[in-house]
Amino acid sequence: MSAAPTPTESGVLRPSSGKALLIDGKRGSEEVLTEIAEKVRGLAGQGLKPGLAVILVGADPASQVYVGAKGKAAKAVGFHSVQHDLPATASEAEIIALIRQLNADPAIHGILLQLPLPGGADATRIIESIAPEKDVDGLHPINSGLLAIGNLSRALVPCTPAGSMILLEKAAAALGVKLEGAEAVVVGRSNLVGKPIAQLLLGRNATVTIAHSRTRDLPAVVGRADVLIAAVGRPEMIRGDWIKPGAIVIDVGINRISVPSHDPAAPAKTRLVGDVAFAECLDRAAAITPVPGGVGPMTIAMLMSNTLKAAIQIAGLKAAH
């Protein structure tokens, strides 16, 4: 898969310290959120204000940060936004009871349950209690089924795969690369990322291989990829010399690792890395998402996109242009 010459400042692409161009998720998310805000203003004339409810169980600091960012984005684009905080001791029945209230609330079009849940609550059973048309995380079996059969007009697609595909499509277009017929390798088979993004790639007529940590000769499989999606959840597992020269790399992994210190008395430090050894890829890939600043910002943007889509579908309206 060859890449045509392109200016370094093209769409979501920007220069790096190597040959690879960086795929800027922050810029991509800003474009998506700007478009959503415009559509929300248009829908106001039809008497519709999209509503998003986020449920946070427990007080996990990382989850609190994520939920806060989602609420801030919802208000920024003009949504009605509410947050329900439940104690870590909340029972499965209590969480489901709240979800049923939100299912019946006409002002709420999207329901997001922040994961992971504390304790022994059955996340699968709780997610299945969310009305499929309000399942803006795209995890309900009905939405998974709609995605599997290619009904993207109705399906609410999980946010991270949806955002990853937008970045991939923008990068491919800027590089003059066709996804149709390209060899795409997805490393990771989760219901949240790996399987959904494989379905989206199939919808673009790519030839898709799903690999994982137990794949035999994983470096050779990765080395075939014109498009590589790394979503295995292991820090820097995929090395630079595995990457096919000229490949587009979408690194979904967000892993916090310790930073060695020569001073044992100094506070412990950490940094975020992806599933790909980023620095090693800069002289091989055509384009790559950094961590942080790549796929992460797009996940929140696509949550807003799903909420807008859900509101329009529930109201039986046409999208504002």
N, C-alpha and C positions, 0 to 999 in steps of 0.2 A: 504494500500500500504506500504509494509515494505521495509526498506532500509538496504542493506547489508553493513557490515563493510567496511570502506574505509580509506586510509591514508588521513590526513587532507590536505596535499599538493597534490591534484590530479586534474590535468587539471585546471579548473577555480575556484576550491574550495580552501578556506583557512580558518584557525581557527577563531573563534570569542570569545567573553568573555562568551558565554553560550554554550549550546549543539549544536546549529545550526551552520552549516558551512556557510561562506559567499561566495556568487557567485560573482566572481571578473570580472566585466565588462571591466575594463581596460585591463586585461590580455586577455580576449576574443577578444576585439577589436584589440589588437596588433597582435594576430594570424591571424585574418581576413585580416588586412591591409598588413601584410607580404606576405600572399598568393596572394593578389591582385597585389602587386608590382611585384612579380615574373611573374604573368601572363601578366602584361603590358609589361615587358621586352620581353617576348616571342612573343607578338603580334607585337612588333616593326619590327620583321623580315618579317611580312606579310603586312607592310606598314600602320599599324593602330595605332593611338594614341588617346585613348578615350578623349573626350572633355566634360567638365561640365561648364554650365553657370548658375550663381546664380543671381537672381533679388532681390534687396533690395529696397523697397519703404519706404521712410521716414528715420528717424534717431533714431529709438528706440534703446537705449543702449544695451538691452539684445539681440535684433535681430542682431545688429552689431557684438557682441561677437560671436554669433552662426555662422554667415556668415563667419567671419574671421577664425573660427576653421575649417569650411568646406573647405574653400579655401586652408588653410594650409595642410589639409589632402590630398586634391586632388593633390597638387604639390608634396607632399611627396611620393605618389605612382606612380608618373610619368604621371599624366594626363595633358592635356591642360586645363587650368582653367581661366575663365574670370568672372568678377563681374560687373553687371550693377546697378548703383545707380540712383534711380529716386527720385525726391522730393516727400514729403508727399502730395503735391497738384496734383500729376500726375493723370490724368483721367483714367477711365477704358479703354477708347479707346486707350490712349497712351501706357498703359501696354500691351494690346492685340497686338498692332502694333509691339512692341518690340518682343513679343513672336513669332509672325509670321515670323519676320526676323530670329530668332533663329531656328524656325522649318525648315526654308529653308537653313540654314547654314550647309554644309556637315562636318565642323570641330567640330560641337557641337552634341553630342549624348545624353546628359542629360540636362534637364532644370528644375531648382528648383526655385519656387516662395516662398520667405521667408514669412511665416505667423506669426502673424496676419497682415492684411493690415490696414493702417490707414484710417480714414475717412469712407465714405459710399460705397467704391468699393465692387462689388459683387464678392467675392472670388470664388464662385462656377462657375460662368460664365467665369471668367478669367482662372481658372484651366482647364475648358473644351476646351479652345482654344489651350492648349498645345498638340502637336502631341502625341498620346498615347504611341508610341514607344520611346518617349523622356521624358516621365512623370516619372522621377526617384523618385518622392515622392509617386507614386503608388495611386494617388487620382482620376485619370480620371475614369469616369464610365466604360470605356472599360477594364481597368486594374482591377477595382472592380469586373466586371462580370467574367473575366478570373479566378480570385481568387475564386469566388463563385462556379464556375463549376469545380474547381480543376485543372485547366490548369496552373500549376506552371512553366512549361517549357517556357511559353510565358509571363505570368503575371509579371509585376513589382510590387512587394508587398510593402506596406508601411513600411518604414525603422524601426520604433520602434517595431512593431509586429514581423518583420523578425528577428531583433536582439534579442528580448526577447525569441523567439523560439530557437535560437542557444544556448543561455545561459541555457535555460530549458533542452534542449537535452543533453548538455554537463554535466550538474549537475546530471540529471537522470542516464546517463550512468555511471558516477563515483560512484553513490550511488547504482548501481545495480537495478534501478527502471525501470519498463516498463510503457511507456505512453499509450500503447495500453490497452484499457479497464479501464484506470484510470478515476476517477471522477474529472473532471476539472471544476472549477467555475471561470468565468470571471466577475469581478465587474466593470461595465462600458460598455456602448453600443455605443461609438462614432464610426464614420466612419474611424477615423484615427487609433484607437487602438483596441477598444473592439470587433467590428464586424470582422475585419480582423484576429485577433489572434484566435477568436473562429473558424473561417474557417480553420486556420492552425492546430489547435488542432483536429478538426474533421478529417483532412487529416492524422493525426497520430492515428486515431481510438480511441481517447479518447471519453468519454461520457461528453458532454459539456452543461453546464447551463450558460446562460447570465443573470446576475443579475444587479441591479442598485440601486440608492438611494431610489427608491420607492418600492423595492421588500419587500413583507411581510415577517417578521421574517428573516431579512437578516443575523443575527448571525447564525441561524440554517442552512441556505443555505450554508454559508461560512464554517461552521463546518463539512460539508460533503466532502469538497474538499481535494483530494489527491494532486492536483495541484491548486494553487490559483494565478490568475492574477489580480492584483489590479490596475485599471485604471479609477478611478472615479473622480479624481481631487479634492479631499477633504482631507486636511491634517490630517493624523493619524485617519481617520474615522474607519478603521478596527482595532479592539482591539485584543490584544494578546490572550485573553481567547476565542475568536471566532475560532482560528486556530486549526485544527485537528492535534494532535500530530504526528510528522513524515511527515507533508506536505512539499512540495516544494513551496516557495512563491516568485513570481516575482512581484516586486513593481515598477510599471511604473510611479507612481506619483512623480512630482517634485513641491513642494510647498514651498514658502518662508514665514516663520512666524517670528513674533517679539520675541525677547528674553527679558524677564523682567529684569529691572535694578533697583537696590536699590538707584542709584544716578540719580536724575531727571535732573541734569546738564550734564550727560554723553551723548554722541551721541547715537542715537538709533541703536540697533544691531538686525540683523536677522540671521536666519539659514535655511538651506534646510532640509525638511523632506519629506517622502513619503506619500502614502495613507494608509500605515500600521503603527501602533504603534510599531516601530522596536524593541526597547528594550524589550517590553513585549513579543515579539515572539521568542526571542533567546533561551528560554528554552523549546519551544514547536515544532518549525519547524525543519525539517531535514536540510534545506538549505534555504537561503534567500538572495535576492539582497539588498545591502545597498543603501542608498540615501544620498549623491551622490556616484558615483563610481560603480553603478550597470548597469542598462539599458542604461543610458545616453551615455557613450562612444560607445556603440554598435550601436546607431542610426546613428552616423556619419560614422562608418565603413560600415553599410549597404547601406548608400547613395553612397559610393564609389563602393560597390558591384553591386548595381543597375546600376550605370553608366557604369561599365565594361560590364555587361550583355547587356545593351542597345546598346553599341558600337558593340559588337560581332554580335548581332541580326541584326542591321541595315546594317552592312557590309557583312552579310551572311557568316561569317567566323566561324570556330570552335575554342573553347576556347583553349588557350595555356596551356600546362601542364608542 
